[in-house]
């Protein structure tokens, strides 16, 4: 029992300290605002996938618009007009494709580049005539001094038959030089 007696004063001292600490804690907690029980906030939906999708659509529209504008610029150039004039009225092309030679589609796509400043033209586009065959026109030219030299000017039908038009003399607008008969 003597062992019990010696632990009692320690227990009572521990209880006194605990009650003092818990009293202080209660007073501190009383001064704190009470927490209300409310539902947790909902998590906002992620915006990253929507922003990435909008970015992809925006870049696609920008690239499409730029491609359309550049093709329109090539299609409106004097070189393409002159090349199409030559092809449309050349008797060999008429024999190859039939009458009424024109662009193969209602909206022609001109591949390549027309660069007057560098003195380089390299274009390709599709044509068709009345006989139902399609053909690809390839025209390439370089400026040497003040004159343009035709490097390639041919019409290749879809079955592989090729007509070479390199020997045509062209004016500065790309139209063929035609002698007027009187």
Backbone torsions as a table, in degrees:
resi	resn	phi	psi	omega
1	UNK	NA	-25.1	-179.4
2	UNK	-64.2	-28.0	177.6
3	UNK	-68.7	-30.7	-179.2
4	UNK	-74.4	-35.8	-178.7
5	UNK	-66.2	-36.8	-177.2
6	UNK	-73.2	-24.7	179.6
7	UNK	-85.3	-21.0	-178.8
8	UNK	-63.5	-45.1	178.8
9	UNK	-63.1	-32.7	179.8
10	UNK	-69.9	-38.4	179.1
11	UNK	-66.7	-41.8	-179.4
12	UNK	-67.0	-35.0	177.4
13	UNK	-67.8	-40.0	178.9
14	UNK	-65.0	-40.8	179.3
15	UNK	-65.9	-38.1	179.5
16	UNK	-64.4	-42.1	179.2
17	UNK	-66.6	-40.5	-179.9
18	UNK	-63.9	-43.3	-179.6
19	UNK	-66.8	-33.6	178.4
20	UNK	-68.0	-44.5	180.0
21	UNK	-65.7	-44.4	-178.6
22	UNK	-67.6	-30.0	176.0
23	UNK	-67.5	-42.1	178.4
24	UNK	-65.4	-40.7	179.5
25	UNK	-63.2	-41.8	179.1
26	UNK	-63.0	-40.2	178.8
27	UNK	-66.4	-40.7	178.8
28	UNK	-65.7	-39.7	-179.9
29	UNK	-69.0	-31.2	179.9
30	UNK	-67.6	-32.6	-179.5
31	UNK	-79.1	-16.7	179.4
32	UNK	-79.6	147.4	177.7
33	UNK	-67.1	145.8	-178.9
34	UNK	-75.7	141.7	177.4
35	UNK	-82.8	133.7	176.5
36	UNK	-92.1	145.9	176.0
37	UNK	-89.6	114.7	179.1
38	UNK	-137.9	161.5	-178.9
39	UNK	-70.1	154.0	178.0
40	UNK	-66.3	148.3	179.6
41	UNK	-68.0	149.9	177.2
42	UNK	-78.2	147.3	-179.8
43	UNK	-82.4	129.4	179.8
44	UNK	-66.5	143.5	179.1
45	UNK	-63.8	150.2	-179.6
46	UNK	-71.0	134.8	-178.8
47	UNK	-96.1	-13.9	-175.8
48	UNK	-59.3	-47.4	179.4
49	UNK	-61.5	-37.1	179.3
50	UNK	-67.4	-41.6	179.2
51	UNK	-67.2	-39.0	177.8
52	UNK	-64.5	-44.4	178.1
53	UNK	-61.2	-43.7	178.7
54	UNK	-64.4	-37.0	177.1
55	UNK	-64.9	-42.1	179.3
56	UNK	-64.8	-43.1	178.5
57	UNK	-63.8	-43.0	-180.0
58	UNK	-63.0	-44.7	179.0
59	UNK	-66.1	-39.1	178.2
60	UNK	-62.7	-43.5	177.6
61	UNK	-64.5	-39.4	179.3
62	UNK	-64.1	-45.8	180.0
63	UNK	-64.6	-42.4	178.6
64	UNK	-62.3	-44.1	178.6
65	UNK	-64.7	-40.9	178.9
66	UNK	-66.2	-41.2	177.7
67	UNK	-62.7	-43.9	178.3
68	UNK	-61.1	-44.7	-178.8
69	UNK	-64.2	-41.2	-179.7
70	UNK	-68.8	-38.6	177.6
71	UNK	-66.1	-39.7	178.1
72	UNK	-62.5	-38.9	178.3
73	UNK	-64.0	-44.2	178.4
74	UNK	-64.5	-42.6	-177.1
75	UNK	-65.7	-29.7	-178.8
76	UNK	-87.5	-2.8	-175.9
77	UNK	-73.8	155.0	-179.6
78	UNK	-65.3	-30.2	-179.5
79	UNK	-64.7	-45.3	179.6
80	UNK	-67.2	-40.9	178.0
81	UNK	-62.1	-45.2	179.6
82	UNK	-65.3	-40.0	178.4
83	UNK	-65.0	-43.9	179.6
84	UNK	-65.7	-37.3	176.9
85	UNK	-61.4	-46.2	-179.9
86	UNK	-62.1	-45.9	-178.6
87	UNK	-66.0	-41.2	-176.5
88	UNK	-63.6	-36.4	-174.7
89	UNK	-107.5	7.1	178.0
90	UNK	-79.5	128.5	-176.0
91	UNK	-64.2	-35.1	178.5
92	UNK	-64.5	-38.0	178.1
93	UNK	-69.9	-38.1	177.1
94	UNK	-63.3	-39.6	177.3
95	UNK	-65.7	-34.0	-177.4
96	UNK	-76.1	-40.3	-173.1
97	UNK	-115.9	-14.1	-175.6
98	UNK	99.5	179.7	-179.8
99	UNK	-73.5	174.5	177.1
100	UNK	53.8	55.8	177.8
101	UNK	-75.1	132.0	179.2
102	UNK	-155.9	-175.0	177.6
103	UNK	-60.8	146.6	-177.3
104	UNK	-68.7	-31.7	-178.9
105	UNK	-120.2	163.1	178.4
106	UNK	-67.6	-27.7	175.6
107	UNK	-119.0	102.1	-173.9
108	UNK	-76.5	137.5	174.4
109	UNK	-105.7	122.5	-179.0
110	UNK	-101.6	112.5	176.4
111	UNK	-83.0	151.1	174.3
112	UNK	103.0	-155.4	-176.1
113	UNK	-143.1	150.3	173.2
114	UNK	-124.2	105.1	-176.3
115	UNK	-125.7	95.0	-178.4
116	UNK	-69.1	-34.4	-178.1
117	UNK	-65.0	-42.2	177.7
118	UNK	-82.0	-14.3	-179.4
119	UNK	76.6	37.2	-179.2
120	UNK	-133.7	131.8	175.1
121	UNK	-132.4	130.6	176.1
122	UNK	-149.7	100.4	-175.4
123	UNK	-127.3	154.8	174.1
124	UNK	-141.9	140.0	174.5
125	UNK	-156.2	160.7	-177.0
126	UNK	-96.5	142.6	176.0
127	UNK	-132.0	166.7	173.9
128	UNK	-150.8	160.7	178.5
129	UNK	-126.2	-167.0	-176.9
130	UNK	-71.5	-23.2	-176.0
131	UNK	-81.2	1.5	173.9
132	UNK	92.9	-11.2	178.7
133	UNK	-80.7	146.5	172.2
134	UNK	-103.8	157.1	178.4
135	UNK	-145.7	157.1	177.4
136	UNK	-110.9	127.6	175.9
137	UNK	-94.9	130.9	175.9
138	UNK	-124.5	120.1	179.3
139	UNK	-128.2	125.9	176.2
140	UNK	-133.9	136.4	-178.2
141	UNK	-147.8	153.2	177.4
142	UNK	-131.8	146.8	175.8
143	UNK	-89.8	128.7	175.5
144	UNK	-122.0	100.4	-174.4
145	UNK	72.8	-121.9	179.5
146	UNK	-96.1	-9.9	-176.0
147	UNK	-105.4	149.7	175.5
148	UNK	-98.9	137.1	178.2
149	UNK	-113.8	124.7	178.9
150	UNK	-77.7	125.3	179.3
151	UNK	-95.5	-49.7	179.8
152	UNK	-135.1	132.8	171.6
153	UNK	-151.4	94.0	-179.5
154	UNK	-139.6	161.0	178.1
155	UNK	-122.7	121.7	-178.7
156	UNK	-115.7	116.7	179.4
157	UNK	-73.6	160.0	-175.5
158	UNK	-62.2	-19.3	176.7
159	UNK	-92.7	5.0	173.8
160	UNK	101.4	-7.5	178.7
161	UNK	-71.2	128.2	-175.8
162	UNK	-117.8	135.9	175.8
163	UNK	-115.5	123.1	-177.2
164	UNK	-94.7	123.6	-179.6
165	UNK	-112.0	19.0	-174.6
166	UNK	-59.4	-29.7	-172.6
167	UNK	-82.9	1.9	177.3
168	UNK	-66.6	131.9	171.5
169	UNK	-83.1	131.6	-177.5
170	UNK	-117.1	149.0	174.9
171	UNK	-83.3	-178.5	-178.9
172	UNK	-67.7	-17.4	176.8
173	UNK	-93.2	-4.4	178.9
174	UNK	98.1	-6.4	178.7
175	UNK	-78.1	149.8	-179.5
176	UNK	-70.5	150.4	177.3
177	UNK	-79.0	118.9	-178.6
178	UNK	-117.9	131.3	177.3
179	UNK	-81.0	131.9	176.8
180	UNK	-86.5	129.3	178.5
181	UNK	-97.0	142.0	-179.7
182	UNK	-113.6	NA	NA
